[in-house]
Amino acid sequence: WRESGMAPGIDRWPEPATFVPRAAAQLACLSPLALELARLAALAGSQFSVALAAEVLQRPPLALADAWAEAERAQLLADGQPSSLIVLEALRAGVPQPLAAELRVRIAAATRAG
């Protein structure tokens, strides 16, 4: 490692604007349910839990197990939260505003009911 903090052979850090598109490309490799789960985690923030995901996605908790594991293997979720701010932004960017608003209503309702 050099004084710049970069590995040998790396002349400069990638442009920050390229991080979110790279993360978005990684999201495209997920199964539909894993992507839904990860996007829900990004929208729900600290309220995200297995119970909340099961309620909002209308699936039994065990039906989410493979999707949850897939999102963790892809290093998109860690301990039930987006693994980085870049991943968080990429996940949120993939949800159109009208859908995000409706999901936030459902998240709030599930949180009150739980």
N, C-alpha and C positions, 0 to 999 in steps of 0.2 A: 504494500500500500504506500502510496506517495503522500506527500504533505497535503495535497489537495483532497485527500480522502477517497480518491478513486483508484480502482484496481489498475495494475499495469496494462497498457494497451488501450485504456479508455481515456480519450482526450478531454471529454466534457460530459457533463450530466445531460440526460435527455431533457428536452424542453418540457416544462410542466404541462403544457397543453396537450402533450401526447399521452400522458398517463391515463386519463379517463377513457380515451378511445381504446387504448390497449386493454384496460380492464373491461370495457364493453365487449371487446372481441372475445375475451375469456368467458364472459357471460353467455355468449352465443353458443358455447359448447355444452352448456348445462341442459339437462332435461327440462321440459316445461314446468314440472312440479318443483324442482330444485330452484329454478329461476323465480317462480312465484314466491316460494318460501323466503329466498334471499331478499327479494324486493320488499316483501312484507316486513322482514326484520329491519330493513333500512327505514321504512316509513314509521314503524312502531317505536323504534328507538329502545329506550330502557324498559318499556312496557312489554317488549317481545318475550314470549315464552311458548312452550309447547302448547299449553292450554289455549293461549290466545290464537296461535296459528291454527290449531284444530278448529276453533270456533269460527274464525274469519274465513278460513278456506273450506269449511264445512266437510272436514274429513276426520276420521278417527285418528288419535295420536300415533298409533302404530303405522298407519298408512303414510305418515310423514318421515318415518325412520330412514328409508333409503335416500330420499331427497335431502334430508338434513345431513346425512353422512356424505353425500355427494358434494354439497356446498362446502362442507368442512374440508374434504379432500382437495377441492379446487382452491382452498385457502381464501374463500370468500367470506365464510363465517368462522368466528372463533368464540367459543363460549356463548353462542347464541346471538352474537352481534357482528355486524360487518367488520372485517378484519383490519380495515384502514379507512382513512378519510377518502382516499381515492376510490376505493371499492364502494363506500357509502354514496359518493357522488354519482358514480356510474350506475348503481342500482336505482337511485332516485331519478336519474335522467331518463331511465327506460320506462318510466310510468307517466303517461300524459296527465297533466294537471287535473282534468275532470275526474279521472279514475283515482288519482291520489286523494282528492278531496273525499270521494265516496269511501275509499278504504279507510281514511282517517275517521270518518263517521262510524264505520263498522268497528274499528279498533277501540274507539271511545265507548261504544255500546258494549263490546265484549269485556272491556276493562271494568265498566260499572256493574255488569252482571256477574263477573267473577269475583 
